[in-house]
Amino acid sequence: MKNPHLKYQQQTVMNASPMKIVVKLYDLAIQASWREDDKRLREILSTLIKGLNFDYEISGQLFSLYQYCQELSRKGEYQEIRELLEPLRDAWEQAANTHPVAVGQ
Protein backbone atom coordinates (compact mmCIF):
# COMPACT_ATOMS: atom_id res chain seq x y z
CA MET A 1 0.00 0.00 0.00
CA LYS A 2 1.23 3.49 -0.82
CA ASN A 3 2.21 5.89 1.90
CA PRO A 4 -0.99 7.92 2.62
CA HIS A 5 1.04 11.11 3.14
CA LEU A 6 2.74 10.67 -0.25
CA LYS A 7 -0.61 9.98 -1.92
CA TYR A 8 -2.06 13.15 -0.34
CA GLN A 9 0.91 15.21 -1.57
CA GLN A 10 0.55 13.80 -5.08
CA GLN A 11 -3.17 14.63 -5.17
CA THR A 12 -2.49 18.12 -3.85
CA VAL A 13 0.00 18.80 -6.64
CA MET A 14 -2.24 17.28 -9.31
CA ASN A 15 -5.12 19.55 -8.25
CA ALA A 16 -3.04 22.70 -7.74
CA SER A 17 -3.11 25.70 -10.04
CA PRO A 18 0.11 26.45 -11.95
CA MET A 19 0.73 29.39 -9.61
CA LYS A 20 0.42 27.17 -6.52
CA ILE A 21 2.90 24.74 -8.09
CA VAL A 22 5.37 27.61 -8.51
CA VAL A 23 4.90 28.48 -4.82
CA LYS A 24 5.56 24.82 -3.91
CA LEU A 25 8.74 24.82 -6.02
CA TYR A 26 9.93 27.94 -4.20
CA ASP A 27 9.16 26.22 -0.87
CA LEU A 28 11.21 23.20 -1.94
CA ALA A 29 14.09 25.38 -3.13
CA ILE A 30 14.15 27.31 0.15
CA GLN A 31 14.04 24.06 2.14
CA ALA A 32 16.93 22.68 0.06
CA SER A 33 18.91 25.85 0.77
CA TRP A 34 18.40 25.40 4.52
CA ARG A 35 19.64 21.81 4.19
CA GLU A 36 22.51 23.06 2.01
CA ASP A 37 21.52 20.43 -0.57
CA ASP A 38 23.25 21.84 -3.65
CA LYS A 39 22.12 19.08 -6.01
CA ARG A 40 18.43 19.25 -5.05
CA LEU A 41 18.42 23.04 -5.06
CA ARG A 42 19.87 23.22 -8.56
CA GLU A 43 17.36 20.60 -9.78
CA ILE A 44 14.47 22.69 -8.46
CA LEU A 45 15.89 25.86 -10.00
CA SER A 46 16.21 24.00 -13.31
CA THR A 47 12.55 23.02 -13.05
CA LEU A 48 11.62 26.66 -12.48
CA ILE A 49 13.70 27.64 -15.53
CA LYS A 50 12.01 24.99 -17.69
CA GLY A 51 8.61 26.33 -16.65
CA LEU A 52 9.27 29.90 -17.78
CA ASN A 53 7.10 31.32 -20.55
CA PHE A 54 9.32 33.70 -22.51
CA ASP A 55 6.29 35.41 -24.05
CA TYR A 56 6.43 37.57 -20.92
CA GLU A 57 9.23 40.06 -20.32
CA ILE A 58 9.70 39.08 -16.69
CA SER A 59 10.69 35.56 -17.72
CA GLY A 60 14.08 36.79 -18.89
CA GLN A 61 14.67 38.43 -15.52
CA LEU A 62 13.58 35.30 -13.64
CA PHE A 63 15.80 33.18 -15.90
CA SER A 64 18.82 35.31 -14.96
CA LEU A 65 17.90 35.19 -11.27
CA TYR A 66 17.49 31.41 -11.26
CA GLN A 67 20.83 30.97 -13.03
CA TYR A 68 22.45 33.30 -10.50
CA CYS A 69 20.95 31.24 -7.67
CA GLN A 70 22.35 28.08 -9.26
CA GLU A 71 25.79 29.70 -9.27
CA LEU A 72 25.35 30.78 -5.64
CA SER A 73 24.40 27.21 -4.76
CA ARG A 74 27.60 25.89 -6.35
CA LYS A 75 29.50 28.38 -4.16
CA GLY A 76 27.58 27.43 -1.01
CA GLU A 77 25.96 30.87 -0.62
CA TYR A 78 22.66 29.50 0.69
CA GLN A 79 21.67 32.48 2.82
CA GLU A 80 21.85 34.81 -0.18
CA ILE A 81 19.68 32.39 -2.15
CA ARG A 82 17.05 32.50 0.58
CA GLU A 83 17.23 36.30 0.67
CA LEU A 84 16.46 36.34 -3.06
CA LEU A 85 13.84 33.58 -3.21
CA GLU A 86 11.79 34.18 -0.05
CA PRO A 87 10.30 37.55 -1.15
CA LEU A 88 9.56 36.11 -4.59
CA ARG A 89 7.89 33.10 -3.02
CA ASP A 90 5.71 35.40 -0.93
CA ALA A 91 4.78 37.45 -4.00
CA TRP A 92 3.81 34.31 -5.94
CA GLU A 93 1.71 33.09 -3.01
CA GLN A 94 -0.05 36.44 -2.75
CA ALA A 95 -0.75 36.41 -6.50
CA ALA A 96 -1.99 32.81 -6.35
CA ASN A 97 -4.36 33.65 -3.49
CA THR A 98 -5.56 36.89 -5.08
CA HIS A 99 -6.07 35.50 -8.58
CA PRO A 100 -6.75 31.78 -8.31
CA VAL A 101 -6.67 30.00 -11.64
CA ALA A 102 -8.47 26.74 -12.28
CA VAL A 103 -6.36 23.75 -13.21
CA GLY A 104 -5.89 23.51 -16.95
CA GLN A 105 -6.10 27.25 -17.60
N, CA, C and O atoms as a MOPAC input file, in Angstrom:
PM7 MOZYME 1SCF
protein

 N      0.84000 1    -1.17900 1     0.00000 1
 C      0.00000 1     0.00000 1     0.00000 1
 C      0.89100 1     1.25100 1     0.00000 1
 O      1.92000 1     1.30100 1     0.67400 1
 N      0.47400 1     2.24100 1    -0.76200 1
 C      1.22900 1     3.49200 1    -0.82200 1
 C      1.14000 1     4.25100 1     0.48900 1
 O      0.16600 1     4.14400 1     1.23300 1
 N      2.17600 1     5.01200 1     0.74300 1
 C      2.20600 1     5.88800 1     1.90400 1
 C      1.06600 1     6.90900 1     1.76800 1
 O      1.02600 1     7.63400 1     0.77400 1
 N      0.14200 1     6.98900 1     2.73100 1
 C     -0.98700 1     7.91800 1     2.62100 1
 C     -0.54400 1     9.37700 1     2.51300 1
 O     -1.18000 1    10.16900 1     1.81800 1
 N      0.54200 1     9.73200 1     3.19800 1
 C      1.03800 1    11.10700 1     3.13800 1
 C      1.53000 1    11.43100 1     1.72300 1
 O      1.26000 1    12.51000 1     1.19600 1
 N      2.25300 1    10.48600 1     1.11600 1
 C      2.73900 1    10.66900 1    -0.24600 1
 C      1.57900 1    10.78000 1    -1.22000 1
 O      1.59900 1    11.62400 1    -2.11600 1
 N      0.57100 1     9.93700 1    -1.05400 1
 C     -0.60800 1     9.98100 1    -1.92400 1
 C     -1.31700 1    11.33300 1    -1.79300 1
 O     -1.74200 1    11.90800 1    -2.79500 1
 N     -1.44500 1    11.83700 1    -0.57300 1
 C     -2.06200 1    13.14700 1    -0.34500 1
 C     -1.25700 1    14.24500 1    -1.04600 1
 O     -1.83100 1    15.11700 1    -1.69800 1
 N      0.07200 1    14.20100 1    -0.91200 1
 C      0.91300 1    15.20600 1    -1.56600 1
 C      0.75300 1    15.14900 1    -3.07900 1
 O      0.66600 1    16.18700 1    -3.73500 1
 N      0.71500 1    13.94400 1    -3.63500 1
 C      0.54900 1    13.80000 1    -5.08100 1
 C     -0.78700 1    14.37800 1    -5.53900 1
 O     -0.84300 1    15.07100 1    -6.55500 1
 N     -1.85500 1    14.10400 1    -4.80800 1
 C     -3.17200 1    14.63200 1    -5.16600 1
 C     -3.19600 1    16.15300 1    -5.04300 1
 O     -3.80800 1    16.83300 1    -5.86600 1
 N     -2.54200 1    16.68100 1    -4.03200 1
 C     -2.48700 1    18.12200 1    -3.85100 1
 C     -1.81500 1    18.79300 1    -5.03800 1
 O     -2.30000 1    19.81000 1    -5.53300 1
 N     -0.71300 1    18.23600 1    -5.49300 1
 C      0.00500 1    18.79800 1    -6.63600 1
 C     -0.82600 1    18.66000 1    -7.90900 1
 O     -0.89700 1    19.59100 1    -8.71100 1
 N     -1.45000 1    17.50700 1    -8.09200 1
 C     -2.24100 1    17.27600 1    -9.30700 1
 C     -3.43300 1    18.23700 1    -9.40300 1
 O     -3.86500 1    18.57900 1   -10.50300 1
 N     -3.95900 1    18.66600 1    -8.26600 1
 C     -5.12400 1    19.55400 1    -8.25400 1
 C     -4.75800 1    21.02700 1    -8.09000 1
 O     -5.64100 1    21.88400 1    -8.06900 1
 N     -3.48600 1    21.32400 1    -7.97600 1
 C     -3.04200 1    22.70000 1    -7.73800 1
 C     -3.02000 1    23.50300 1    -9.03500 1
 O     -2.80700 1    22.96200 1   -10.12000 1
 N     -3.24200 1    24.79600 1    -8.89200 1
 C     -3.10700 1    25.69600 1   -10.04000 1
 C     -1.62600 1    25.82600 1   -10.37800 1
 O     -0.77600 1    25.54600 1    -9.53200 1
 N     -1.30300 1    26.24400 1   -11.59600 1
 C      0.10600 1    26.44500 1   -11.95100 1
 C      0.81700 1    27.41100 1   -10.98900 1
 O      1.99200 1    27.22300 1   -10.67400 1
 N      0.10500 1    28.43700 1   -10.52900 1
 C      0.72600 1    29.39400 1    -9.60600 1
 C      1.04700 1    28.74100 1    -8.26700 1
 O      2.08600 1    29.02700 1    -7.67200 1
 N      0.17000 1    27.87100 1    -7.79100 1
 C      0.42400 1    27.17000 1    -6.52400 1
 C      1.60300 1    26.20500 1    -6.67200 1
 O      2.35300 1    25.99200 1    -5.72000 1
 N      1.76500 1    25.62700 1    -7.85000 1
 C      2.90400 1    24.74300 1    -8.08800 1
 C      4.20000 1    25.53900 1    -8.04000 1
 O      5.20500 1    25.06300 1    -7.51100 1
 N      4.18300 1    26.74700 1    -8.58700 1
 C      5.37300 1    27.60800 1    -8.51400 1
 C      5.70300 1    27.91000 1    -7.05500 1
 O      6.86900 1    27.87100 1    -6.66100 1
 N      4.68600 1    28.21000 1    -6.25400 1
 C      4.90300 1    28.47800 1    -4.82500 1
 C      5.52900 1    27.24800 1    -4.16300 1
 O      6.46100 1    27.37600 1    -3.36800 1
 N      5.01700 1    26.05700 1    -4.49000 1
 C      5.56000 1    24.82100 1    -3.90500 1
 C      7.01700 1    24.62400 1    -4.32100 1
 O      7.83700 1    24.19100 1    -3.51100 1
 N      7.34500 1    24.93800 1    -5.57600 1
 C      8.73900 1    24.81600 1    -6.01900 1
 C      9.64200 1    25.77900 1    -5.24800 1
 O     10.76100 1    25.42600 1    -4.87500 1
 N      9.15100 1    26.98800 1    -5.01400 1
 C      9.92600 1    27.93500 1    -4.19800 1
 C     10.11700 1    27.37800 1    -2.79000 1
 O     11.21200 1    27.46000 1    -2.23200 1
 N      9.05000 1    26.80900 1    -2.21000 1
 C      9.16500 1    26.21700 1    -0.87000 1
 C     10.24300 1    25.13600 1    -0.85100 1
 O     11.07100 1    25.08300 1     0.05900 1
 N     10.21900 1    24.28000 1    -1.86600 1
 C     11.20500 1    23.20100 1    -1.93600 1
 C     12.62300 1    23.73600 1    -2.11300 1
 O     13.56900 1    23.21300 1    -1.52300 1
 N     12.76500 1    24.78000 1    -2.92600 1
 C     14.08500 1    25.38500 1    -3.13000 1
 C     14.60800 1    25.99500 1    -1.82700 1
 O     15.77900 1    25.83200 1    -1.48300 1
 N     13.74200 1    26.68800 1    -1.11800 1
 C     14.14600 1    27.31200 1     0.14600 1
 C     14.50900 1    26.23700 1     1.17200 1
 O     15.49300 1    26.37600 1     1.89800 1
 N     13.71400 1    25.16300 1     1.23000 1
 C     14.03700 1    24.05700 1     2.13900 1
 C     15.39800 1    23.44800 1     1.78800 1
 O     16.20400 1    23.16600 1     2.67400 1
 N     15.64400 1    23.24900 1     0.49800 1
 C     16.93100 1    22.68200 1     0.06300 1
 C     18.08400 1    23.61500 1     0.44000 1
 O     19.17700 1    23.15200 1     0.76800 1
 N     17.84200 1    24.91600 1     0.39300 1
 C     18.90600 1    25.85300 1     0.77400 1
 C     19.19800 1    25.75900 1     2.26500 1
 O     20.35400 1    25.86000 1     2.67500 1
 N     18.17200 1    25.56900 1     3.07700 1
 C     18.39600 1    25.40200 1     4.51800 1
 C     19.17400 1    24.12500 1     4.79900 1
 O     19.99300 1    24.08300 1     5.71700 1
 N     18.92200 1    23.08100 1     4.00900 1
 C     19.63700 1    21.81000 1     4.18500 1
 C     20.99900 1    21.82600 1     3.49700 1
 O     21.78100 1    20.88200 1     3.61000 1
 N     21.26700 1    22.92000 1     2.77900 1
 C     22.50500 1    23.06200 1     2.00600 1
 C     22.67600 1    21.89300 1     1.04200 1
 O     23.76500 1    21.34100 1     0.88900 1
 N     21.56800 1    21.53300 1     0.39700 1
 C     21.52200 1    20.43300 1    -0.57300 1
 C     21.67500 1    21.02300 1    -1.97500 1
 O     20.69400 1    21.30900 1    -2.66200 1
 N     22.92300 1    21.19400 1    -2.37000 1
 C     23.25300 1    21.83600 1    -3.64900 1
 C     22.57900 1    21.14100 1    -4.83200 1
 O     21.99000 1    21.79800 1    -5.68900 1
 N     22.66800 1    19.82500 1    -4.87300 1
 C     22.11800 1    19.08000 1    -6.01400 1
 C     20.61000 1    19.28800 1    -6.13200 1
 O     20.10800 1    19.60700 1    -7.21000 1
 N     19.90100 1    19.11000 1    -5.04200 1
 C     18.43400 1    19.24700 1    -5.05100 1
 C     18.03700 1    20.68600 1    -5.38300 1
 O     17.10500 1    20.91200 1    -6.15400 1
 N     18.72600 1    21.63500 1    -4.81500 1
 C     18.42400 1    23.04300 1    -5.05800 1
 C     18.57300 1    23.37800 1    -6.54400 1
 O     17.70700 1    24.02700 1    -7.13000 1
 N     19.66300 1    22.93600 1    -7.13700 1
 C     19.87200 1    23.22400 1    -8.56000 1
 C     18.84900 1    22.50400 1    -9.44100 1
 O     18.45600 1    23.02900 1   -10.48300 1
 N     18.41600 1    21.31300 1    -9.03700 1
 C     17.35900 1    20.60500 1    -9.77800 1
 C     16.05700 1    21.39800 1    -9.75300 1
 O     15.38300 1    21.52600 1   -10.77500 1
 N     15.70800 1    21.92300 1    -8.59500 1
 C     14.46800 1    22.69300 1    -8.45700 1
 C     14.56400 1    23.97900 1    -9.26900 1
 O     13.60900 1    24.35800 1    -9.94600 1
 N     15.70700 1    24.64800 1    -9.20600 1
 C     15.88800 1    25.86300 1    -9.99800 1
 C     15.81500 1    25.55300 1   -11.48800 1
 O     15.29500 1    26.36200 1   -12.25500 1
 N     16.32000 1    24.41200 1   -11.90900 1
 C     16.21100 1    23.99800 1   -13.31200 1
 C     14.74900 1    23.78300 1   -13.69800 1
 O     14.33600 1    24.13200 1   -14.80400 1
 N     13.97900 1    23.21400 1   -12.79200 1
 C     12.55300 1    23.02000 1   -13.05100 1
 C     11.85300 1    24.36600 1   -13.20400 1
 O     11.01400 1    24.53100 1   -14.08900 1
 N     12.19100 1    25.32200 1   -12.35500 1
 C     11.61800 1    26.66500 1   -12.48000 1
 C     12.00500 1    27.29400 1   -13.81800 1
 O     11.18000 1    27.94800 1   -14.45600 1
 N     13.24500 1    27.10100 1   -14.24300 1
 C     13.69700 1    27.64000 1   -15.53000 1
 C     12.90600 1    27.00500 1   -16.67200 1
 O     12.45600 1    27.70400 1   -17.58000 1
 N     12.73900 1    25.69500 1   -16.62900 1
 C     12.01000 1    24.99400 1   -17.69100 1
 C     10.55300 1    25.43600 1   -17.78400 1
 O      9.94200 1    25.35100 1   -18.84900 1
 N     10.00100 1    25.90600 1   -16.67400 1
 C      8.61000 1    26.32500 1   -16.65200 1
 C      8.37300 1    27.76300 1   -17.09600 1
 O      7.22600 1    28.20200 1   -17.17300 1
 N      9.43400 1    28.49700 1   -17.38700 1
 C      9.27200 1    29.90000 1   -17.77800 1
 C      8.61700 1    30.02200 1   -19.14900 1
 O      8.90100 1    29.24400 1   -20.06000 1
 N      7.74800 1    30.99900 1   -19.27700 1
 C      7.10000 1    31.32300 1   -20.54800 1
 C      7.72100 1    32.62300 1   -21.03600 1
 O      7.43500 1    33.69200 1   -20.49700 1
 N      8.56400 1    32.53600 1   -22.05000 1
 C      9.31900 1    33.69800 1   -22.51000 1
 C      8.49200 1    34.65400 1   -23.36800 1
 O      9.03700 1    35.58100 1   -23.96800 1
 N      7.17900 1    34.42900 1   -23.42900 1
 C      6.28800 1    35.41100 1   -24.05400 1
 C      6.12900 1    36.62900 1   -23.14600 1
 O      5.64600 1    37.67500 1   -23.57900 1
 N      6.53700 1    36.48800 1   -21.89300 1
 C      6.42700 1    37.56800 1   -20.92200 1
 C      7.81400 1    38.09500 1   -20.58900 1
 O      8.74800 1    37.32100 1   -20.38300 1
 N      7.94200 1    39.40600 1   -20.53900 1
 C      9.23000 1    40.06000 1   -20.31700 1
 C      9.90300 1    39.62000 1   -19.02100 1
 O     11.12300 1    39.46600 1   -18.97300 1
 N      9.12100 1    39.42300 1   -17.99200 1
 C      9.70000 1    39.07800 1   -16.69100 1
 C     10.40200 1    37.72900 1   -16.70400 1
 O     11.25300 1    37.46500 1   -15.85400 1
 N     10.05700 1    36.88000 1   -17.65200 1
 C     10.68700 1    35.55900 1   -17.71800 1
 C     12.19600 1    35.65200 1   -17.90700 1
 O     12.94500 1    34.85700 1   -17.34000 1
 N     12.63900 1    36.61200 1   -18.69700 1
 C     14.08200 1    36.79100 1   -18.88900 1
 C     14.77200 1    37.17500 1   -17.59600 1
 O     15.88300 1    36.72400 1   -17.32000 1
 N     14.10700 1    38.01400 1   -16.79800 1
 C     14.67300 1    38.42600 1   -15.51900 1
 C     14.69800 1    37.24900 1   -14.53200 1
 O     15.67400 1    37.05900 1   -13.80700 1
 N     13.61300 1    36.46500 1   -14.51500 1
 C     13.58000 1    35.29600 1   -13.63500 1
 C     14.62600 1    34.26400 1   -14.06800 1
 O     15.27200 1    33.63900 1   -13.22700 1
 N     14.78800 1    34.08900 1   -15.38200 1
 C     15.80100 1    33.17800 1   -15.90200 1
 C     17.18100 1    33.56100 1   -15.36200 1
 O     17.92100 1    32.70900 1   -14.87100 1
 N     17.51500 1    34.84100 1   -15.45700 1
 C     18.81600 1    35.31300 1   -14.95900 1
 C     18.93900 1    35.10300 1   -13.45400 1
 O     19.99700 1    34.70300 1   -12.96700 1
 N     17.87800 1    35.36800 1   -12.72600 1
 C     17.89600 1    35.19300 1   -11.27300 1
 C     18.08800 1    33.72700 1   -10.90100 1
 O     18.88800 1    33.41100 1   -10.02000 1
 N     17.36400 1    32.83300 1   -11.56200 1
 C     17.49000 1    31.40500 1   -11.25700 1
 C     18.89400 1    30.90900 1   -11.59000 1
 O     19.46100 1    30.11500 1   -10.84000 1
 N     19.45400 1    31.36200 1   -12.69300 1
 C     20.82700 1    30.97200 1   -13.03500 1
 C     21.80900 1    31.49200 1   -11.98100 1
 O     22.73700 1    30.78700 1   -11.58500 1
 N     21.59700 1    32.71900 1   -11.53600 1
 C     22.45200 1    33.29700 1   -10.49800 1
 C     22.34700 1    32.47000 1    -9.21600 1
 O     23.35400 1    32.20700 1    -8.55800 1
 N     21.13900 1    32.06800 1    -8.86800 1
 C     20.94900 1    31.23700 1    -7.67200 1
 C     21.64200 1    29.88700 1    -7.83000 1
 O     22.18500 1    29.35400 1    -6.86200 1
 N     21.62900 1    29.33200 1    -9.03100 1
 C     22.35300 1    28.08400 1    -9.26400 1
 C     23.84600 1    28.27600 1    -9.02300 1
 O     24.50500 1    27.42100 1    -8.43100 1
 N     24.36900 1    29.40200 1    -9.48500 1
 C     25.79000 1    29.69900 1    -9.26500 1
 C     26.07900 1    29.89500 1    -7.77700 1
 O     27.09100 1    29.41100 1    -7.27000 1
 N     25.19200 1    30.60400 1    -7.08100 1
 C     25.35400 1    30.78000 1    -5.63700 1
 C     25.34500 1    29.43500 1    -4.92200 1
 O     26.10400 1    29.22000 1    -3.97700 1
 N     24.48800 1    28.53800 1    -5.37300 1
 C     24.40300 1    27.21300 1    -4.76500 1
 C     25.72000 1    26.46500 1    -4.92600 1
 O     26.19800 1    25.82500 1    -3.98900 1
 N     26.30100 1    26.54700 1    -6.11300 1
 C     27.60400 1    25.89000 1    -6.34600 1
 C     28.67100 1    26.45200 1    -5.40700 1
 O     29.59800 1    25.74300 1    -5.01400 1
 N     28.53200 1    27.73300 1    -5.05100 1
 C     29.50500 1    28.38300 1    -4.16100 1
 C     29.15700 1    28.20900 1    -2.68300 1
 O     29.93500 1    28.60300 1    -1.81400 1
 N     27.98600 1    27.61600 1    -2.39100 1
 C     27.58200 1    27.42500 1    -1.00700 1
 C     27.01200 1    28.66700 1    -0.34600 1
 O     27.01400 1    28.77200 1     0.88100 1
 N     26.52500 1    29.60800 1    -1.14100 1
 C     25.96100 1    30.86500 1    -0.62100 1
 C     24.45300 1    30.72100 1    -0.39800 1
 O     23.65500 1    31.39700 1    -1.04800 1
 N     24.07500 1    29.84600 1     0.51400 1
 C     22.66300 1    29.49700 1     0.69000 1
 C     21.83700 1    30.61600 1     1.31700 1
 O     20.66200 1    30.77300 1     0.98500 1
 N     22.42400 1    31.38300 1     2.20200 1
 C     21.67500 1    32.47800 1     2.82000 1
 C     21.27700 1    33.51000 1     1.76600 1
 O     20.15200 1    34.00800 1     1.78800 1
 N     22.17200 1    33.83100 1     0.85700 1
 C     21.84600 1    34.80700 1    -0.18400 1
 C     20.73700 1    34.27500 1    -1.08800 1
 O     19.88300 1    35.03800 1    -1.54000 1
 N     20.74900 1    32.98800 1    -1.34600 1
 C     19.68300 1    32.38900 1    -2.15300 1
 C     18.34200 1    32.59200 1    -1.46000 1
 O     17.36600 1    33.00100 1    -2.08800 1
 N     18.29900 1    32.30600 1    -0.17300 1
 C     17.04900 1    32.49600 1     0.58200 1
 C     16.61000 1    33.95000 1     0.55600 1
 O     15.42200 1    34.24000 1     0.41500 1
 N     17.56800 1    34.87000 1     0.69300 1
 C     17.23400 1    36.29900 1     0.67400 1
 C     16.62800 1    36.71100 1    -0.66600 1
 O     15.81300 1    37.63200 1    -0.72000 1
 N     17.01300 1    36.04300 1    -1.73200 1
 C     16.45800 1    36.33900 1    -3.05700 1
 C     15.12300 1    35.63800 1    -3.28900 1
 O     14.19600 1    36.23300 1    -3.83900 1
 N     15.02300 1    34.37300 1    -2.87000 1
 C     13.83800 1    33.58400 1    -3.21000 1
 C     12.65000 1    33.79600 1    -2.27100 1
 O     11.50100 1    33.71600 1    -2.70700 1
 N     12.90600 1    34.06200 1    -0.99600 1
 C     11.79000 1    34.17900 1    -0.05400 1
 C     10.81500 1    35.29700 1    -0.41600 1
 O      9.60700 1    35.06200 1    -0.38100 1
 N     11.27700 1    36.51000 1    -0.76500 1
 C     10.30400 1    37.54500 1    -1.15100 1
 C      9.55300 1    37.19000 1    -2.43900 1
 O      8.37300 1    37.50900 1    -2.58100 1
 N     10.22800 1    36.54100 1    -3.35800 1
 C      9.55500 1    36.11300 1    -4.59200 1
 C      8.50300 1    35.05700 1    -4.29800 1
 O      7.40800 1    35.07900 1    -4.86000 1
 N      8.84700 1    34.14000 1    -3.41600 1
 C      7.89300 1    33.10300 1    -3.02100 1
 C      6.63500 1    33.73900 1    -2.41500 1
 O      5.51400 1    33.34500 1    -2.73300 1
 N      6.83800 1    34.71300 1    -1.55200 1
 C      5.70500 1    35.39900 1    -0.92800 1
 C      4.86200 1    36.13700 1    -1.96200 1
 O      3.63400 1    36.15200 1    -1.87000 1
 N      5.51500 1    36.74600 1    -2.94100 1
 C      4.78400 1    37.45300 1    -3.99600 1
 C      3.96500 1    36.47500 1    -4.84000 1
 O      2.81900 1    36.76300 1    -5.18600 1
 N      4.54600 1    35.32200 1    -5.17000 1
 C      3.81300 1    34.30600 1    -5.93600 1
 C      2.62100 1    33.79700 1    -5.13000 1
 O      1.53500 1    33.60200 1    -5.67600 1
 N      2.82300 1    33.58300 1    -3.83400 1
 C      1.71300 1    33.09400 1    -3.00600 1
 C      0.59300 1    34.12800 1    -2.95000 1
 O     -0.58300 1    33.78200 1    -3.05500 1
 N      0.96100 1    35.39300 1    -2.78400 1
 C     -0.05400 1    36.44200 1    -2.75100 1
 C     -0.81500 1    36.48900 1    -4.07900 1
 O     -2.04000 1    36.60900 1    -4.08900 1
 N     -0.09800 1    36.39600 1    -5.18300 1
 C     -0.75100 1    36.40600 1    -6.50000 1
 C     -1.65100 1    35.18900 1    -6.67000 1
 O     -2.75400 1    35.30500 1    -7.20500 1
 N     -1.19600 1    34.03700 1    -6.22600 1
 C     -1.98900 1    32.81300 1    -6.35100 1
 C     -3.26300 1    32.89200 1    -5.52900 1
 O     -4.30800 1    32.39100 1    -5.94400 1
 N     -3.17600 1    33.52600 1    -4.35000 1
 C     -4.36200 1    33.64500 1    -3.48700 1
 C     -5.30100 1    34.74900 1    -3.94900 1
 O     -6.50600 1    34.68200 1    -3.71000 1
 N     -4.75800 1    35.75900 1    -4.60400 1
 C     -5.56400 1    36.88700 1    -5.07800 1
 C     -6.25800 1    36.56000 1    -6.39000 1
 O     -7.39700 1    36.96300 1    -6.62400 1
 N     -5.55600 1    35.82600 1    -7.24100 1
 C     -6.07400 1    35.50100 1    -8.58000 1
 C     -5.99400 1    34.00100 1    -8.81700 1
 O     -5.19000 1    33.54600 1    -9.63100 1
 N     -6.82100 1    33.22400 1    -8.11300 1
 C     -6.75500 1    31.77700 1    -8.31400 1
 C     -7.13800 1    31.40800 1    -9.74200 1
 O     -8.06400 1    31.97600 1   -10.32200 1
 N     -6.41900 1    30.46000 1   -10.28400 1
 C     -6.66600 1    29.99600 1   -11.64100 1
 C     -7.03300 1    28.52600 1   -11.56200 1
 O     -6.38300 1    27.75600 1   -10.85500 1
 N     -8.05700 1    28.14100 1   -12.27700 1
 C     -8.46500 1    26.73600 1   -12.28000 1
 C     -7.40500 1    25.90700 1   -12.98800 1
 O     -6.70300 1    26.39400 1   -13.87400 1
 N     -7.30200 1    24.65400 1   -12.58600 1
 C     -6.36100 1    23.75000 1   -13.21200 1
 C     -6.70900 1    23.62500 1   -14.68800 1
 O     -7.87700 1    23.50500 1   -15.05600 1
 N     -5.68600 1    23.65400 1   -15.52300 1
 C     -5.88800 1    23.51100 1   -16.95100 1
 C     -6.03000 1    24.82800 1   -17.67500 1
 O     -6.17500 1    24.84200 1   -18.89800 1
 N     -5.99200 1    25.93800 1   -16.95800 1
 C     -6.09900 1    27.24900 1   -17.59600 1
 C     -4.75200 1    27.87800 1   -17.74400 1
 O     -4.64300 1    28.98900 1   -18.26200 1

